[in-house]
Amino acid sequence: MKVFLELANYINYAMKSLLKNPILEVLQEIKIIKILKQSNFVKRDIGHPPFQILLHFLYMLVMQKRQSSFIKQSDSAFGKDAYYRFIKESRYNWRKLLLLVSSALLQKIKPLYRQGEHRLLIIDDTVEPKRGKLIEGSCKYIWSNKEHRSINALNIVSLNYADSHSTFQLDFSIKMNESKRLDISEFTTKLHHRSNAYKRKSETIKIGMELGAPLALSWSCYRNNEIACGKCDSCVLRINSFKEAKIKDPIEYEINIDWDFE
């Protein structure tokens, strides 16, 4: 019994102190905390740090665990509402996070390149099964090559980088199928707790102003500058949304913006 306890204590010590965590090592190497701050993943006065929740999602992905299973089986898991709030948080710039993380990872694998190796940008048109009851952009019948049948799903078009060593997703968008997508009326009359997609950006801005949300801390620009460029697709979409809401955007831009709403 004593030998067994000594062995168990040694294993616990090794797991906590000696064995390295490759996921944490990679995140530290690419300076994930800095990237999260640049993408506006900033902790509020209450709640869990975004980095810890993001780390849990990575563990779920690696272990191929659903969120419900992870919560039941992990002692360090948070309540399910913490994960829902994290996904729904409109302040977070997910597109910028994806681009910055991909860029940092590509810099890390750059020494592996050999002369003559091909590096490619791949546009991938794929089908992902729908999660949740009402998700804008989902279609009732899309043919899935993976399942060899028509399913309720999202048609996602992604931009990916690939070389001899790895593949990274750089950007993505949902491809709308007007002939088979769900009626818009279903998004505007029924509220599903996992989706804010039924609202226009201008409506979200108005709600944010009414609630006193710190819109000046939000970020949309694709470029990694101190001031938003005002020219990229994301900036143009943001500016037009503020104009539609008849509200002046509180952030600065490199170019002059006409905020005359008359």
C-alpha positions in Angstrom: 0.0 0.0 0.0 2.8 2.4 0.9 4.6 1.6 -2.4 1.4 2.3 -4.3 0.9 5.7 -2.6 4.5 6.7 -3.3 4.1 5.8 -7.0 0.8 7.7 -7.2 2.4 10.8 -5.5 5.4 10.6 -8.0 3.0 10.5 -11.0 1.0 13.5 -9.7 4.3 15.4 -9.1 5.5 14.5 -12.6 2.3 15.6 -14.2 2.3 18.9 -12.4 6.0 19.8 -12.4 8.1 17.7 -14.7 6.1 16.9 -17.8 5.7 19.8 -20.2 2.4 20.8 -21.7 3.0 21.2 -25.5 -0.2 23.3 -25.9 0.9 25.8 -23.3 4.4 25.9 -24.7 3.2 26.8 -28.2 0.8 29.5 -26.9 3.6 31.0 -24.8 6.0 30.9 -27.8 3.6 32.9 -30.0 2.8 35.3 -27.1 -0.9 34.5 -27.1 -1.6 36.9 -24.2 -0.4 39.9 -26.3 -2.4 38.6 -29.3 -5.6 38.3 -27.2 -5.2 41.9 -26.0 -4.7 43.1 -29.6 -7.9 41.3 -30.6 -9.8 42.9 -27.7 -10.0 39.7 -25.6 -9.8 41.7 -22.4 -11.1 40.4 -19.0 -13.8 42.4 -17.4 -14.0 43.1 -13.7 -15.9 39.9 -13.1 -15.7 36.5 -14.8 -12.9 34.2 -16.0 -9.9 35.4 -18.0 -10.4 34.9 -21.8 -7.1 33.0 -22.0 -8.3 30.3 -19.6 -11.6 29.8 -21.4 -9.8 29.7 -24.8 -7.4 27.1 -23.4 -10.3 24.9 -22.3 -11.7 25.0 -25.9 -8.3 23.9 -27.2 -8.3 21.0 -24.7 -11.8 20.0 -25.9 -10.6 20.1 -29.5 -7.5 18.0 -28.8 -9.4 15.5 -26.6 -12.4 15.5 -29.1 -14.7 16.2 -26.2 -18.0 18.0 -26.4 -18.5 20.9 -24.0 -21.0 19.0 -21.9 -18.6 16.0 -21.5 -15.6 18.3 -20.7 -17.6 20.0 -17.9 -18.6 16.7 -16.4 -15.2 15.1 -16.6 -12.8 18.0 -15.8 -12.3 19.3 -12.3 -11.0 22.6 -13.6 -14.0 23.2 -16.0 -16.1 26.4 -15.6 -19.9 26.5 -15.7 -21.5 26.2 -19.2 -22.7 29.8 -19.1 -19.0 31.0 -19.0 -18.4 29.3 -22.3 -21.6 30.6 -23.9 -20.8 34.2 -22.8 -17.3 33.8 -24.2 -18.6 32.7 -27.6 -21.4 35.4 -27.7 -19.2 38.3 -26.6 -19.5 40.9 -29.3 -16.3 42.8 -28.1 -14.0 40.0 -29.2 -12.5 40.3 -32.7 -12.3 36.7 -33.7 -11.1 37.4 -37.2 -8.2 39.4 -36.0 -7.3 36.7 -33.4 -7.3 34.1 -36.2 -5.1 36.1 -38.5 -2.6 37.1 -35.7 -2.3 33.5 -34.4 -1.8 32.1 -37.9 0.9 34.7 -38.7 2.7 34.0 -35.4 2.6 30.2 -36.1 3.9 30.7 -39.6 6.8 32.6 -38.3 7.7 29.8 -35.9 7.7 27.1 -38.7 9.6 29.3 -41.2 13.0 27.7 -40.3 11.6 24.4 -41.5 11.2 25.6 -45.1 13.5 24.1 -47.7 14.3 25.6 -51.1 12.0 24.3 -53.7 9.1 23.4 -51.4 5.7 24.6 -52.4 3.7 27.0 -50.2 0.1 27.4 -51.2 -3.0 29.4 -50.4 -6.0 27.1 -50.7 -9.7 28.2 -51.0 -11.7 25.4 -49.4 -15.5 25.0 -49.8 -16.7 22.8 -47.0 -19.9 21.8 -45.2 -20.2 21.8 -41.4 -23.2 20.3 -39.6 -25.4 22.9 -38.0 -25.2 23.4 -34.2 -28.1 25.0 -32.4 -31.7 25.6 -33.5 -31.6 28.9 -35.3 -28.4 30.0 -36.9 -28.4 32.5 -39.7 -26.9 31.2 -42.9 -27.7 27.6 -42.2 -29.5 25.7 -44.9 -32.0 22.9 -44.6 -30.5 20.7 -47.3 -26.8 20.8 -48.2 -25.0 17.8 -49.7 -22.2 16.6 -47.5 -19.4 14.7 -49.2 -18.3 13.4 -45.8 -21.7 11.9 -44.8 -22.8 11.2 -48.4 -26.3 12.7 -47.8 -28.1 16.0 -47.5 -27.9 17.6 -44.0 -28.8 20.7 -42.1 -25.5 22.6 -42.2 -23.4 25.7 -42.9 -21.6 26.1 -46.2 -18.2 27.6 -45.2 -15.6 29.0 -47.5 -12.2 29.3 -45.9 -8.8 30.6 -46.9 -6.0 28.2 -45.8 -2.2 28.3 -45.9 -0.5 24.9 -46.6 3.1 23.7 -47.1 5.0 20.5 -46.6 4.7 20.6 -42.9 1.4 22.1 -41.8 -1.9 23.7 -42.7 -3.4 26.9 -41.1 -6.8 28.5 -41.6 -6.3 32.2 -42.3 -9.9 33.4 -42.8 -13.4 32.1 -43.5 -16.9 33.2 -44.4 -20.4 31.6 -44.5 -21.6 31.1 -48.1 -25.2 31.9 -48.2 -27.6 29.7 -50.2 -30.6 31.9 -50.9 -32.7 29.1 -52.5 -32.4 26.7 -49.6 -31.5 28.8 -46.5 -34.0 29.3 -43.7 -36.5 32.2 -43.9 -35.2 35.4 -42.3 -38.4 35.7 -40.4 -37.4 32.7 -38.3 -34.3 34.6 -37.1 -36.2 37.8 -36.2 -39.1 36.3 -34.4 -37.4 33.7 -32.4 -34.4 34.3 -30.1 -31.9 31.5 -29.6 -29.5 31.9 -26.7 -26.4 30.8 -28.7 -26.8 33.3 -31.6 -26.9 37.1 -32.0 -26.9 36.8 -35.8 -30.5 37.9 -36.2 -29.5 41.5 -35.4 -27.9 44.0 -37.8 -24.7 45.5 -36.7 -26.3 48.9 -36.5 -28.9 47.5 -34.1 -26.1 46.0 -32.0 -24.4 49.4 -31.9 -27.6 51.1 -30.7 -28.0 48.5 -28.0 -24.4 49.0 -26.9 -24.9 52.8 -26.6 -28.0 52.3 -24.6 -26.2 50.0 -22.2 -23.2 52.2 -22.0 -20.9 49.6 -23.5 -17.3 50.8 -24.1 -17.4 50.9 -27.9 -14.2 52.9 -27.9 -12.4 49.7 -26.8 -13.8 47.6 -29.6 -11.7 46.8 -32.7 -12.4 45.8 -36.2 -9.4 46.7 -38.4 -7.5 43.9 -40.1 -4.2 45.8 -39.9 -2.0 45.5 -36.8 -1.7 49.3 -36.2 -2.4 51.5 -33.2 -5.1 53.4 -35.2 -7.7 51.7 -37.5 -7.0 52.2 -41.2 -10.5 53.0 -42.3 -9.9 51.3 -45.6 -10.0 47.5 -45.1 -13.2 45.6 -45.6 -13.8 45.3 -41.8 -13.3 49.0 -41.2 -15.7 49.9 -44.1 -18.3 47.6 -42.7 -17.9 49.1 -39.2 -18.1 52.7 -40.5 -21.2 52.0 -42.6 -22.9 50.3 -39.6 -22.2 53.3 -37.3 -23.5 55.6 -40.1 -26.6 53.4 -40.4 -27.2 53.8 -36.7 -26.5 57.6 -37.0 -23.8 57.3 -34.3 -20.3 58.6 -34.6 -17.7 55.9 -34.1 -15.7 56.7 -31.0 -12.4 55.2 -32.3 -9.8 57.0 -34.4 -9.1 56.3 -38.1 -6.1 57.1 -40.2 -8.4 58.8 -42.8 -11.0 61.5 -42.4 -14.6 60.1 -42.0 -17.6 62.2 -42.8 -20.0 61.7 -39.9 -22.7 64.0 -41.3 -26.0 62.1 -40.9 -28.2 64.6 -42.7 
